[in-house]
């Protein structure tokens, strides 16, 4: 049985998906379906910080529904 070709990541940086968790604002950069994580950029009013990786479970429900990971 051959394995299907899996995408390593799905790019979302051009879609400008921005969400808030607690008091921090994030911009979605890419989704990694293989390990169910996302790369996000922390956005502050004064500055933009580097890209970090957070778990899919930490995302707000409406953002999870936009990503809809494929099985």
SERO-4910 file (N, C-alpha, C, O; in steps of 0.05 Angstrom, whole numbers):
BEGIN
 pado doro    nc1    nc2    nc3   cac1   cac2   cac3    cc1    cc2    cc3    oc1    oc2    oc3
  Unk    A     17    -24      0      0      0      0     18     25      0     35     28     17
  Unk    A     13     42    -18     28     67    -20     16     89     -2     -8     90      2
  Unk    A     33    105      7     24    128     24     17    151      5     31    156    -14
  Unk    A     -4    165     12    -12    189     -3      8    212      2     20    213     24
  Unk    A     10    230    -16     28    252    -13     15    272      7     -8    281      2
  Unk    A     29    279     28     18    297     48     31    324     45     55    326     39
  Unk    A     16    345     49     27    372     49     42    376     75     32    368     96
  Unk    A     65    388     73     80    394     97     68    418    112     68    418    137
  Unk    A     58    438     98     45    461    111     28    475     90     31    472     66
  Unk    A      9    490    101    -10    506     84     -5    535     91     -6    543    115
  Unk    A      2    551     71      9    579     75    -16    596     77    -34    594     61
  Unk    A    -17    613     97    -40    631    102    -31    660    105    -47    678    110
  Unk    A     -5    666    101      5    693    106     -8    714     88    -10    737     96
  Unk    A    -16    707     64    -28    727     46    -57    732     52    -69    750     40
  Unk    A    -70    716     69    -98    718     74   -105    737     97   -128    743    102
  Unk    A    -85    747    111    -89    767    133   -109    757    154   -128    772    160
  Unk    A   -106    733    164   -124    722    184   -112    731    211    -91    721    219
  Unk    A   -126    748    225   -117    759    251   -137    752    272   -161    754    268
  Unk    A   -127    743    295   -145    735    317   -132    743    344   -108    749    345
  Unk    A   -148    743    365   -139    751    391   -143    728    411   -164    715    412
  Unk    A   -122    722    427   -124    703    449   -115    718    474    -92    729    475
  Unk    A   -133    719    493   -129    736    517   -124    765    509   -142    777    497
  Unk    A   -101    776    514    -96    804    506    -77    806    482    -71    829    474
  Unk    A    -69    784    471    -50    785    449    -64    781    422    -82    765    419
  Unk    A    -54    796    402    -64    793    375    -44    777    358    -20    782    360
  Unk    A    -54    759    342    -37    742    326    -46    743    297    -69    747    290
  Unk    A    -26    740    279    -32    737    250    -24    709    243     -1    700    248
  Unk    A    -42    694    230    -36    667    221    -17    667    198    -22    680    178
  Unk    A      4    651    200     24    650    178     21    623    163     17    624    138
  Unk    A     23    601    177     20    575    163     10    554    183     13    556    207
  Unk    A     -3    533    171    -15    511    186      0    486    179      4    480    155
  Unk    A      8    470    199     22    445    195      3    422    202      0    415    226
  Unk    A    -10    410    182    -30    389    188    -18    364    201    -31    350    216
  Unk    A      7    358    195     20    333    204     22    333    235     19    312    247
  Unk    A     28    356    247     31    357    276     10    375    289     13    382    313
  Unk    A    -10    384    274    -32    400    284    -22    425    299    -29    430    322
  Unk    A     -4    440    286      6    465    298      4    487    277      2    482    253
  Unk    A      6    512    286      6    535    268     29    554    275     37    556    299
  Unk    A     40    567    255     59    588    259     44    614    258     28    619    240
  Unk    A     48    631    278     35    656    280     55    678    286     76    673    297
  Unk    A     48    702    279     64    726    286     49    742    307     25    748    303
  Unk    A     63    749    329     50    765    349     50    794    340     71    804    331
  Unk    A     27    807    341     24    834    331     17    852    355     -4    847    368
  Unk    A     33    871    361     27    891    381     22    918    367     31    921    344
  Unk    A      9    936    380      5    962    367     31    976    361     34    990    341
  Unk    A     51    973    379     76    987    376     96    972    359    112    985    345
  Unk    A     95    946    359    115    931    344    105    904    336     85    894    346
  Unk    A    119    891    317    113    864    309    136    847    318    159    853    314
  Unk    A    129    825    331    149    807    341    152    783    323    138    781    303
  Unk    A    171    765    329    178    743    311    155    722    309    135    724    323
  Unk    A    160    702    293    141    681    288    145    660    310    167    651    315
  Unk    A    122    651    321    123    629    341    104    607    332     87    611    314
  Unk    A    107    583    343     89    561    337     71    555    361     81    553    384
  Unk    A     45    552    356     27    545    377     10    521    368      8    516    344
  Unk    A     -2    507    387    -18    484    380    -45    492    368    -56    513    374
  Unk    A    -55    474    351    -81    479    339   -103    482    359   -122    498    356
  Unk    A   -102    468    382   -122    469    403   -124    496    416   -144    503    428
  Unk    A   -103    512    414   -103    538    427   -117    560    410   -121    582    420
  Unk    A   -124    553    386   -137    573    368   -166    577    375   -179    558    385
  Unk    A   -177    601    370   -206    605    374   -222    587    354   -212    580    333
  Unk    A   -246    580    362   -262    562    346   -267    571    317   -265    555    299
  Unk    A   -272    597    313   -277    607    286   -252    604    268   -255    599    244
  Unk    A   -228    607    279   -204    603    264   -200    573    257   -192    567    235
  Unk    A   -206    556    276   -204    527    271   -222    519    248   -214    502    231
  Unk    A   -246    530    247   -265    523    226   -255    533    199   -261    520    179
  Unk    A   -240    555    198   -229    564    172   -208    545    162   -206    541    138
  Unk    A   -192    534    180   -171    516    172   -180    488    164   -170    476    146
  Unk    A   -201    478    178   -212    452    173   -191    431    164   -189    426    140
  Unk    A   -176    420    183   -155    401    175   -166    377    161   -186    366    170
  Unk    A   -154    370    139   -163    347    124   -150    321    135   -127    321    142
  Unk    A   -166    300    136   -155    274    146   -144    258    123   -135    236    127
***
